[in-house]
Amino acid sequence: MQPRLRAFALAGLALALAACTPLGVFATFTPRDPAIVRASGQAYGPEARQRLDVYAPTRMTTPRPVAVFFYGGGWERGRKWDYGWVAQALAARGYVVVLPDYRLYPEVKFPAFLEDGAKAVRWAVDNAAAYGGDPSRIVLLGHSAGAYNAVMLGLDKTYLKAAGVDLARIRGVVGLAGPYDFLPLAGHRAAVFDVAADPAATQPLSRVRRHAPPMLLATGEADEVVPPRESEALAKALRRAGAQVEFHSYPGVGHNEIMAAISRPFRDRASVLNDVTTFLDHVTD
């Protein structure tokens, strides 16, 4: 294996350790983009995991669009601290980034993590201006289970409406390697979603609507965790419905490597960060 590919694979392995341990090693040692941590541990609700951090560009002369990023982990694990490097990458591209924790299984089941996500967006609406953000221009992003959260918030109007968020504020949604069509429920997903009266209603593919926010859906062709066909199927369904959607598929990139490609050492492996920020710049212009 070539040294560059070996290093990229090791980065993917570090991210894959999220399945059993925190991403502390990768989060600690990956080089970071210049950004400012404007707030840490801000409460958006009364529960211990209803806390968020805010990152901002080092220089701002005008209010910047607000990006809310949801990390993955199968709705069972994850912590915002391990994804600060993602927030800094987006902040360095001109975004005020809100990075929330949210409640996880087994403490909660569907749809509590979506309700937490909506509350975090409401916090951004109410507070982003104090950190240099423009709360009329909010975008939602996520990876894996976090991509599900972001996409569902964009497709199913129930959650943001219940949190008091004007849907017109959501300018776009980015889903990286997200699960969008995983019926019948099996494995840990069955445990997380078994309280749903209508399992089909838990699936983003079943919530497609014409007037959804513009979406970018991306996947790695080598993803063995979430089948790439799920991103492709959702993109096709959105297109058929008349919604605005952009689809990217990266050759040789796996489920965790799509995130590693956002980090500074591995950006030449796949154009994930450039594709994401080009899309976000367009929808927030």
Order of alpha helices (4+ residues) and beta strands (2+ residues): alpha-alpha-beta-beta-beta-alpha-beta-alpha-beta-alpha-alpha-beta-alpha-beta-alpha-beta-alpha-alpha
